[in-house]
Amino acid sequence: MLYAVDTCNTRGERVAFNQTSTFVQRAGGFGGRRTSERNVAPVDPPQREPDVSVREKTSVDQVSNCDVVECCFL
């Protein structure tokens, strides 16, 4: 499945476009196409330093929550 999302400012002008795809194992047999004319090629990232870089420390509680969530989806 291919998802396309426009992000607009308060004036309704598009400021970003995001496209993601989802692949579901063992789902199929419905005869759908494997390609799409709506697929947009990715843009190369700029060759410069980022405008902002933020680092945050992960707490012990967050790590344990991730372990629990991961176990639920295995």
C-alpha positions in Angstrom: 0.0 0.0 0.0 1.3 3.5 -0.8 0.4 6.5 1.4 0.8 10.1 0.3 0.5 12.9 2.9 0.6 16.7 2.3 1.5 19.0 5.2 0.1 22.5 4.8 0.6 25.7 6.6 -2.3 27.8 8.0 -2.8 29.4 4.6 -3.3 26.0 3.0 0.0 26.1 1.1 1.8 22.8 0.9 5.1 22.9 2.8 6.0 19.2 2.8 5.1 16.0 1.0 5.6 12.6 2.6 5.1 9.2 1.0 5.4 5.8 2.7 4.7 2.3 1.7 3.5 -0.7 3.7 4.3 -4.3 3.0 2.3 -6.9 4.9 3.7 -10.4 5.0 1.4 -13.3 4.1 -1.2 -10.9 2.8 -2.0 -11.1 -0.8 -3.6 -13.2 -3.4 -5.9 -10.3 -4.2 -4.4 -9.7 -7.7 -3.3 -6.1 -7.1 -0.6 -4.4 -9.1 3.0 -4.5 -7.7 4.0 -1.1 -9.0 2.4 2.4 -9.0 2.6 5.3 -11.3 2.1 7.5 -8.2 5.4 6.5 -6.6 7.6 9.6 -6.1 11.4 9.1 -6.2 13.2 10.3 -3.0 15.1 13.6 -3.0 18.8 13.5 -2.0 19.5 15.2 1.3 21.3 18.5 1.2 25.1 18.4 1.5 25.4 20.6 4.5 25.2 20.5 8.3 21.7 20.2 9.8 19.9 23.4 10.9 19.4 21.9 14.3 20.5 18.7 16.1 19.0 17.6 19.4 20.1 14.8 21.7 17.9 13.4 24.4 18.8 10.6 26.9 16.5 7.6 26.9 15.2 6.9 30.4 15.2 3.4 31.9 11.4 3.5 31.9 11.3 4.1 28.1 13.6 1.2 27.4 11.4 -1.2 29.4 8.3 0.0 27.6 9.9 -0.7 24.3 10.7 -4.2 25.3 7.1 -4.8 26.4 5.7 -3.4 23.2 8.1 -5.4 21.0 7.1 -8.6 22.8 3.5 -7.9 22.0 4.1 -7.8 18.2 6.4 -10.8 17.8 
